[in-house]
């Protein structure tokens, strides 16, 4: 993927709910809050959900930009991962993920973090391919 891609387009798509999870005891650290790595894993999955909207291909994460955790996520919170496409290249899409915790006790929505990730469409050998090409990944299991 080249950052100087002449076919790249920018512009933000509408924010959509890509993933929603309820936090469980296995996700917590010794303080009763959710491990940052668990949130990062879900950010990666939400990015894939958004990328997949652009083509049925194998999508791999090429980069994840800075992630700042603004507030903790607590056991029992429902965590919402909203995604929007901010850039499209030839073989890659850049996705912004906004994470909000819905507090178990109050229902209040708290902004937790944001991240920008870049995913690349690849063929079976891992070579980047144009994501606007016909589907390359099986749509059925």
C-alpha positions, 0 to 999 in steps of 0.5 A: 500500500502506498500513501501516495496512491493516485486513486485514493479517495478521502471522505468520511462515510456515515458512522455505523455500529460495527460490533457490540459486546458485553464485558465478562470476568475473563476480560478483566484485570486485577482492578476489575476493569477491562484489559486494553488489549481486549479492547484493541482486539475488538477494534481490529474486529470492528475495522474488519466489519467495516472493510468487508462492506467494501468487498468480500476479500481476505482483509488484513490489518496493516496499521493501527494508529495511536490509541488513547484510552480516555475512560475505563471499561468496567465488568458488565458494561456493553461496549459499542464499536462504531466504524466509518471509512475515512480513506479508500485506496486501491487495495486498502481502506482506512477506518476510524473506530469510536468506542463507547461504554454503556455503563451496566449500572446507569446506562450512561454512554461514556466515550472510551477511545478512538483509533484509526486502522488501515486494512488491506485486501489480499489474495490467498498468498497474502499479496495485496489486491484491488478491493473493488475486484470481484469477491475473492473470499468464500461467502459460505463456510 
